[in-house]
Amino acid sequence: MLAPSHIVHDPPCLLAAIRELYSRLPETRYLEPWELQHLLYSLNYTDVLADDAEIAAAIKIARTDWMPDEVPS
């Protein structure tokens, strides 16, 4: 008997992917969400193109790791 397949899979953790990308490629810290969307997909950090709003929210949190004085409002 086969195990039931999941219809909805857990989405990848964008925050962790963006933090790793920022640490490996520091020049990506200045990219816009739509640019990171393509970069994350091209480098296989995500399986599908993530939503710009989700990426923007993860960027706000990830940037505080590198620039703690610039806390997002």
C-alpha positions in Angstrom: 0.0 0.0 0.0 1.3 3.4 -0.9 1.6 6.3 1.6 -0.7 9.2 1.0 1.0 12.0 -0.9 0.8 15.5 0.4 -0.9 18.0 -1.9 0.6 21.1 -0.2 4.3 20.9 0.7 5.9 23.2 3.2 7.3 26.2 1.5 11.0 26.8 1.9 12.2 29.2 4.6 12.8 32.4 2.7 14.4 34.1 5.7 17.0 31.3 6.0 17.7 31.4 2.3 18.1 35.1 2.2 20.4 35.1 5.2 22.6 32.4 3.6 22.6 34.3 0.3 23.6 37.5 2.1 26.5 35.7 3.9 27.8 34.0 0.7 27.3 36.8 -1.7 27.4 40.2 0.2 26.7 42.2 -3.0 23.1 40.7 -3.0 22.3 42.8 0.1 21.4 45.7 -2.1 19.1 43.9 -4.5 15.4 44.6 -4.7 12.8 41.9 -3.9 12.0 41.2 -7.6 15.7 40.8 -8.3 16.1 38.4 -5.3 13.1 36.5 -6.5 14.9 35.4 -9.7 18.2 34.9 -8.0 16.8 32.6 -5.3 15.1 30.6 -7.9 18.1 30.5 -10.3 20.4 29.3 -7.5 17.9 26.6 -6.4 17.2 28.2 -3.0 13.5 27.9 -3.8 11.6 25.5 -6.0 9.1 28.1 -7.3 9.2 31.8 -7.6 8.4 33.3 -4.2 6.0 36.2 -3.8 7.6 39.7 -3.8 5.8 40.7 -0.6 7.1 37.6 1.3 10.7 38.3 0.0 10.4 42.0 1.1 9.3 40.9 4.6 12.2 38.5 4.9 14.6 41.1 3.6 13.6 43.6 6.4 14.4 41.0 9.0 17.6 39.7 7.3 19.0 43.2 6.9 18.9 43.8 10.7 21.5 41.0 11.0 23.9 43.0 8.8 22.8 46.6 9.7 21.4 46.5 13.2 21.3 50.3 13.4 18.8 50.5 10.5 15.9 48.8 12.2 12.9 48.6 9.8 9.8 50.6 10.7 
